[in-house]
Amino acid sequence: MHGNLLKIIQGGMGVGVSNWRLARAVSQLGQLGVVSGTGLDIVMARRLQDGDPGGHVRRALGQFTFPKMAQRVLQALFVPGGIPSDAAYKPFGMHILKDKRAQAELCIVSNFVEVFLAREGHANRVGINYLEKIQLPHLPSLYGAMLAGVGVVIVGAGIAVEMPAVLDLLAKHQAATYSLHVRGAQADTDVQAVFDPALYREETAAPPPLTRPDFLPIISSDTLATMFLRKAKGSVEGFVVETPLAGGHNAPPRGTLHLTADGQPIYGPRDVVDLAVMRKLGLPFWLGGSYDSPGQVQAALAAGAAGVQVGTAFALCEESGLLPDLRRALVAQAMGGTARVSTDPLASPTGFPFKVAQLNGTLSEDAVYRRRHRICDLGFLREPYRRADGTIGYRCPAEPEASFLAKGGQAEDLDGRKCVCNALMANIGLGQRLPGGIEPCLLTLGDSFANVGRFCRPGSLDYGAADVIRILLG
């Protein structure tokens, strides 16, 4: 990475948990603030339908590179004063291989807005985090973030070997392609997303010069790091090394999957990253997964890491996008010694193990999960698959059972799968309003959840990003 190496990278968590407020607070304090790039198009669309509280989205849109595009988004989505509290949010269509222009524009604009707001008022760098499991919106999303001057791109939940070359092309406003994983595709099948910035340029606005952001893939093994450097066409500036103690999606255990008595994956020696190999690669790396104390930060530095990635501690601070009541309920659990996080091998439609924090009234309760009527109206985690006639379809094991089975899905893949897309929107107060209420939440935190009380102010369930950084850096 260019410039001084930062000791703390704030995790790019959830949908809107690592929002622009959190990333800005962390970057202003001299560390790397990171916004979550997951589902930003829907997040911004719903903020605008809620009336854009505080006017932040509209302020950022006023600085957007292409004014006509910004105006189209506003006209389509902004509701002065907000929609009624019991009214459903407007559907905007699910991503497919060839998105409609309006969907691509929403990706460009929303990523610009989030990064712009995170960078506002300071000169330090800001990063953005994407999930490789959500490939379809990658190209327009990256371009929008780069138009806003994003400094670092971090990608997890998959091995994004094509990302460095894409960043090189988009930095020059050149067309880029991205290979998509399609279940059942034949060996000679070449399925690619295509994005050409020239098609979105406006006559009156010359494209601004762009700086190519640094790229940090998230990896779970030294073998993957070595493979990445061998296959990537374009520069890699470092790695984030995540252990199974991290929140969100974890890499599956290497080898045969074995479960504990309560159904959690068992990780073994093969899942331990050889830091000697990481040091020999000659690139900076940051360690992630319950690095939540000054001692652990120092241990990471002593092991040759440039620093640590911290998620859970920031997810539960005041600047986080989590609903305040949820955040405080979780902190109260930690303070009371009742915090519980489990690694669920079934919850996520991706097939990756997923950390679930237990909280009453959320999808972590089986009764809440069984009661929810299956709906798939966001579709970020849908998997493209090849139909018998060679065309591309999309399915998700968390969608309605009959629909999934009709698309060739297997019945054994249905049970336990949770609609992560809708649940994560609900975590930040943007859950879809249904006739029977609002979509239920599903919280994900790392194993360090039990220790967040160390950051709280005396007699309070609240703490800020500054408290986390102050304590971690001693």
C-alpha positions in Angstrom: 0.0 0.0 0.0 1.1 3.5 -0.7 2.2 5.8 2.1 2.3 4.9 5.8 0.9 1.5 6.7 -2.1 1.8 9.1 -2.3 -0.4 12.1 -6.1 -0.7 12.1 -8.4 -1.5 9.2 -12.0 -1.2 10.2 -14.0 -4.2 8.9 -16.4 -3.6 6.0 -19.4 -5.3 7.7 -22.8 -6.4 6.7 -25.2 -4.2 4.7 -24.8 -0.7 5.9 -23.3 -1.6 9.3 -20.0 -0.2 8.1 -21.7 2.9 6.8 -20.2 6.2 5.8 -20.4 7.7 9.3 -18.4 4.9 10.8 -15.8 4.9 8.0 -15.4 8.6 8.2 -14.9 8.5 12.0 -12.2 5.9 11.7 -10.4 7.6 8.8 -10.5 10.9 10.5 -8.7 9.3 13.5 -5.9 8.2 11.2 -6.8 4.6 10.6 -8.5 3.0 7.6 -12.2 3.5 7.6 -14.1 1.1 5.3 -17.6 1.3 3.9 -19.5 -1.9 3.1 -20.2 -2.1 -0.6 -22.8 -4.8 -0.2 -26.3 -3.8 -1.4 -25.5 -0.1 -1.6 -27.9 0.4 -4.5 -30.8 -0.8 -2.4 -29.5 1.0 0.8 -29.5 4.3 -1.0 -32.8 3.7 -2.8 -34.5 3.1 0.6 -32.8 6.1 2.2 -34.2 8.2 -0.6 -37.7 6.7 -0.2 -37.4 7.5 3.5 -37.0 11.2 2.6 -33.2 11.3 2.8 -33.0 12.2 6.5 -30.4 14.9 7.0 -30.1 15.5 3.3 -26.8 13.6 3.1 -27.6 11.6 -0.1 -28.8 14.6 -1.9 -25.7 16.6 -0.8 -23.4 13.9 -2.2 -25.5 13.7 -5.4 -24.9 17.4 -5.9 -21.2 16.6 -6.3 -21.7 13.6 -8.6 -19.7 13.5 -11.8 -22.7 13.1 -14.1 -25.5 15.4 -13.0 -28.1 14.0 -15.4 -27.6 10.5 -14.0 -28.0 11.9 -10.4 -31.2 13.6 -11.4 -32.6 10.5 -12.9 -32.0 8.6 -9.6 -33.6 11.4 -7.6 -36.6 11.6 -9.8 -37.1 7.8 -9.6 -36.6 7.3 -5.9 -36.7 10.5 -3.7 -39.9 10.9 -1.7 -40.0 14.3 0.2 -40.9 13.6 3.8 -40.6 9.8 3.2 -43.1 7.1 2.4 -45.6 6.2 5.1 -44.1 4.0 7.9 -46.2 1.0 6.9 -45.7 1.4 3.2 -43.5 -1.1 1.3 -40.3 0.1 -0.3 -40.3 0.3 -4.1 -38.9 -2.9 -5.7 -36.0 -2.2 -8.1 -35.4 -5.5 -9.7 -32.8 -8.2 -8.9 -29.4 -8.1 -10.6 -29.0 -10.3 -13.7 -26.1 -10.9 -16.1 -27.3 -8.0 -18.3 -28.7 -5.4 -15.9 -31.0 -2.7 -17.1 -29.3 0.6 -17.4 -31.2 2.0 -14.5 -29.8 -0.7 -12.2 -26.2 0.0 -13.3 -26.7 3.7 -12.8 -28.0 3.1 -9.3 -24.9 1.0 -8.5 -22.6 3.8 -9.8 -24.4 6.5 -8.0 -24.8 4.7 -4.7 -21.2 3.7 -4.4 -20.1 7.2 -5.2 -22.4 8.6 -2.6 -21.2 6.3 0.2 -17.5 6.9 -0.5 -18.0 10.6 -1.0 -19.7 11.0 2.4 -17.1 8.8 4.1 -14.3 11.1 2.7 -16.1 14.3 3.4 -14.3 16.7 5.8 -10.8 15.1 5.9 -7.9 14.1 3.6 -7.3 10.6 4.8 -8.0 7.5 2.7 -11.2 5.5 2.8 -11.8 1.9 1.7 -14.7 -0.2 0.4 -15.4 -3.9 1.0 -17.1 -6.2 -1.5 -18.2 -9.8 -1.4 -16.9 -12.0 -4.3 -20.1 -14.1 -3.8 -22.0 -11.1 -5.1 -20.4 -10.7 -8.5 -23.1 -9.2 -10.7 -22.9 -5.6 -9.5 -19.1 -5.5 -9.2 -18.2 -3.4 -12.3 -20.5 -0.4 -12.0 -20.1 -0.4 -8.2 -16.3 -0.2 -8.5 -16.5 2.6 -11.0 -18.8 4.6 -8.8 -16.5 4.2 -5.8 -13.5 5.2 -7.9 -15.3 8.3 -9.1 -15.6 9.3 -5.5 -11.8 8.7 -4.8 -11.9 5.4 -2.9 -8.4 4.6 -1.8 -8.5 0.8 -1.0 -10.7 -2.0 -2.3 -11.1 -5.1 -0.1 -12.8 -8.2 -1.3 -13.7 -11.3 0.7 -16.1 -14.3 0.4 -14.2 -15.7 -2.6 -11.0 -15.3 -4.5 -11.3 -12.3 -6.8 -8.3 -12.8 -9.0 -9.6 -10.7 -11.8 -10.1 -7.6 -9.6 -6.6 -6.1 -9.9 -6.9 -6.0 -13.7 -10.4 -4.5 -13.5 -9.1 -1.7 -11.3 -6.4 -0.9 -13.8 -8.9 -0.6 -16.6 -11.5 1.4 -14.8 -8.9 3.8 -13.5 -8.4 4.7 -17.2 -12.1 4.8 -17.9 -11.7 1.7 -20.1 -14.2 -1.1 -20.6 -13.8 -4.1 -18.3 -15.1 -7.6 -18.1 -15.5 -9.9 -15.1 -15.9 -13.7 -15.3 -18.9 -15.0 -13.4 -19.3 -18.3 -11.6 -22.2 -20.2 -13.1 -23.2 -23.5 -11.5 -23.3 -26.2 -14.1 -21.4 -24.2 -16.8 -19.5 -26.3 -19.2 -15.7 -26.1 -19.5 -15.9 -24.0 -22.7 -18.5 -21.7 -21.4 -17.3 -18.1 -21.0 -19.8 -16.1 -19.0 -18.8 -12.5 -18.3 -20.2 -9.3 -17.0 -19.3 -6.3 -19.2 -19.1 -2.7 -18.3 -18.0 0.3 -20.5 -17.7 3.6 -18.7 -18.0 5.4 -22.0 -21.7 4.4 -22.2 -22.5 6.3 -19.0 -20.5 9.5 -19.8 -22.4 12.7 -20.3 -21.5 15.1 -23.1 -21.0 18.1 -20.8 -18.8 16.3 -18.3 -15.3 15.2 -19.2 -14.3 12.1 -17.2 -12.2 13.1 -14.3 -8.7 11.6 -13.8 -8.9 8.6 -11.5 -6.4 7.1 -9.1 -6.2 3.3 -9.1 -7.1 2.2 -5.5 -4.9 -0.4 -3.7 -6.3 -3.9 -3.6 -6.4 -6.1 -0.6 -8.0 -9.5 -1.0 -9.2 -11.3 2.2 -7.7 -14.8 2.4 -7.9 -17.6 4.9 -4.8 -19.5 4.0 -1.2 -18.8 2.9 -1.8 -21.2 0.0 -4.5 -18.9 -1.3 -2.2 -15.9 -1.0 0.5 -17.6 -3.0 -2.1 -18.7 -5.7 -3.5 -15.1 -5.8 -0.1 -13.6 -6.6 0.5 -16.2 -9.3 -2.8 -15.8 -11.1 -3.7 -12.1 -10.6 -3.1 -9.8 -13.6 -2.4 -6.5 -12.0 -0.9 -5.5 -8.7 -2.0 -6.7 -5.2 -0.9 -4.3 -2.5 -1.4 -6.7 0.5 -3.7 -9.2 2.2 -6.2 -9.3 5.0 -5.8 -12.7 6.7 -9.1 -13.8 8.4 -9.4 -16.6 10.9 -12.6 -18.5 11.6 -13.1 -16.3 14.7 -14.2 -13.4 12.4 -17.8 -12.4 12.0 -19.9 -12.7 8.8 -18.9 -15.4 6.3 -16.1 -17.7 7.2 -14.1 -19.9 4.9 -15.2 -23.5 5.2 -12.8 -25.9 7.0 -10.2 -27.4 4.7 -10.8 -31.1 4.0 -13.8 -33.1 5.2 -16.4 -31.2 7.1 -16.9 -32.3 10.7 -19.3 -30.7 13.1 -19.4 -30.3 16.9 -22.3 -31.7 18.9 -24.2 -28.5 18.5 -23.7 -28.4 14.7 -20.7 -26.0 14.3 -17.9 -26.6 11.8 -14.6 -27.9 13.3 -11.5 -26.1 12.2 -8.1 -27.8 12.5 -4.4 -27.4 11.9 -4.9 -27.2 8.1 -6.9 -24.0 8.7 -4.1 -22.2 10.5 -2.3 -19.6 8.3 1.5 -20.0 8.1 2.6 -16.5 8.9 6.2 -17.3 7.9 4.9 -17.9 4.4 3.0 -14.6 4.5 6.1 -12.8 5.6 8.1 -14.3 2.7 5.6 -13.0 0.2 7.0 -9.5 0.9 3.6 -7.7 1.0 2.0 -6.2 4.0 -0.8 -8.2 5.7 -3.3 -7.5 8.4 -4.7 -10.2 10.7 -8.5 -10.3 11.3 -10.7 -12.4 13.6 -11.0 -11.4 17.3 -8.0 -9.1 17.4 -9.8 -6.9 20.0 -7.2 -6.1 22.7 -3.9 -4.1 22.9 -2.1 -7.4 23.5 -3.4 -9.0 20.4 -2.6 -6.0 18.3 1.0 -6.1 19.6 1.1 -9.9 19.0 0.0 -9.3 15.4 2.7 -6.7 14.9 5.3 -9.0 16.5 4.3 -11.7 14.0 5.1 -9.5 11.1 1.7 -8.1 10.4 1.3 -4.5 9.4 -1.7 -4.4 11.8 -5.1 -5.8 12.4 -8.6 -5.7 10.8 -11.3 -5.1 13.5 -14.9 -5.7 12.9 -17.1 -6.6 15.9 -15.9 -3.8 18.1 -16.7 -1.2 15.4 -20.0 -2.9 14.6 -21.3 -2.2 18.1 -20.0 1.4 18.4 -22.3 4.5 18.1 -21.3 5.4 14.6 -22.3 1.9 13.3 -25.3 1.6 11.1 -27.0 -1.0 13.4 -30.2 0.1 14.9 -29.4 1.6 18.3 -31.8 -0.7 20.2 -30.2 -3.8 18.6 -26.7 -2.5 19.2 -27.4 -1.8 22.9 -29.2 -5.1 23.4 -26.1 -6.9 22.1 -23.7 -4.8 24.2 -25.9 -5.5 27.3 -25.6 -9.3 26.6 -21.8 -8.9 26.5 -21.7 -6.9 29.7 -24.0 -9.4 31.4 -22.0 -12.4 30.3 -24.7 -13.9 28.1 -23.2 -13.1 24.7 -23.4 -16.1 22.3 -22.2 -16.5 18.8 -22.4 -19.7 16.8 -20.9 -20.6 13.4 -23.9 -21.8 11.4 -23.0 -24.0 8.4 -26.5 -23.7 6.9 -27.7 -20.1 7.5 -26.1 -18.4 4.5 -27.4 -19.3 1.0 -23.8 -19.0 -0.1 -22.8 -22.3 1.5 -20.1 -20.6 3.5 -20.3 -20.9 7.3 -21.9 -17.8 8.8 -21.5 -16.4 12.3 -24.8 -15.8 14.0 -25.3 -13.8 17.2 -28.2 -15.1 19.3 -30.8 -12.5 20.1 -34.5 -12.9 20.9 -36.9 -11.9 18.1 -34.3 -12.4 15.3 -33.8 -15.2 12.8 -31.4 -16.8 15.2 -34.5 -18.2 16.9 -35.9 -21.2 15.2 -39.5 -20.2 15.8 -38.9 -16.8 14.1 -37.2 -18.6 11.2 -40.0 -21.1 10.8 -42.7 -18.3 11.0 -41.2 -16.2 8.3 -42.8 -16.6 4.9 -40.1 -17.2 2.3 -39.6 -14.2 0.0 -36.8 -13.5 -2.4 -37.1 -9.9 -3.6 -33.5 -8.6 -3.3 -31.6 -11.6 -4.7 -28.0 -10.5 -4.0 -27.0 -14.1 -3.0 -28.8 -15.8 -5.9 -26.5 -18.1 -7.8 -26.5 -18.1 -11.6 -26.9 -21.6 -13.0 -26.9 -23.1 -16.5 -30.3 -24.4 -17.6 -30.7 -27.4 -19.8 -31.1 -25.2 -22.9 -27.9 -23.4 -22.2 -29.5 -20.2 -20.9 -28.7 -18.7 -17.5 -31.1 -18.9 -14.6 -30.8 -17.7 -11.0 -31.8 -19.5 -7.8 -31.2 -19.2 -4.0 -31.9 -21.9 -1.4 -33.5 -19.3 0.8 -36.1 -18.4 -1.8 -39.6 -20.0 -1.8 -39.2 -23.8 -1.8 -41.3 -24.5 -4.8 -39.4 -21.9 -6.9 -36.0 -23.3 -5.9 -37.0 -26.9 -6.6 -38.5 -25.9 -10.0 -35.1 -24.5 -11.0 -33.4 -27.8 -10.3 -32.3 -27.0 -6.7 -32.0 -29.9 -4.3 -34.5 -30.3 -1.4 -31.7 -31.0 1.1 -30.3 -27.5 0.5 -33.5 -25.8 1.7 -33.7 -26.4 5.4 -32.0 -23.9 7.7 -31.2 -21.4 4.9 -32.0 -17.8 5.9 -32.8 -14.8 3.8 -29.6 -13.0 4.7 -30.3 -10.2 2.2 -33.5 -9.0 3.8 -32.4 -9.7 7.3 -29.2 -7.5 7.0 -31.3 -4.7 5.6 -33.6 -5.0 8.6 -30.5 -4.7 10.9 -30.0 -1.1 9.8 -33.6 0.0 9.9 -34.3 -0.5 6.2 -36.2 -3.8 6.4 -39.0 -4.3 3.9 -42.4 -3.5 5.3 -44.7 -6.5 4.9 -48.4 -7.0 5.7 -47.6 -8.9 8.9 -44.8 -6.5 10.0 -41.1 -5.8 9.1 -38.6 -8.4 7.9 -36.9 -10.0 10.9 -33.2 -9.3 11.6 -30.2 -11.6 11.7 -27.1 -10.4 13.5 -23.6 -11.5 12.7 -20.6 -10.8 15.0 -17.2 -12.4 15.6 -16.2 -14.5 18.6 -14.8 -11.4 20.3 -18.4 -10.2 20.9 -18.2 -11.2 24.5 -15.4 -8.7 25.1 -16.9 -5.5 23.8 -17.6 -4.2 27.3 -14.0 -3.1 27.5 -14.8 -0.3 25.1 -17.8 1.1 27.0 -17.8 4.3 28.9 -18.5 3.8 32.6 -22.1 3.1 33.4 -23.1 3.1 29.7 -23.8 0.7 26.9 -22.4 3.1 24.4 -18.9 3.8 23.0 -17.5 5.4 19.9 -15.0 4.5 17.2 -12.5 6.7 19.0 -12.8 4.6 22.2 -12.0 1.4 20.1 -8.9 2.9 18.5 -7.7 4.5 21.7 -7.9 1.2 23.7 -6.5 -1.0 20.9 -3.5 1.2 20.3 -2.9 1.7 24.0 
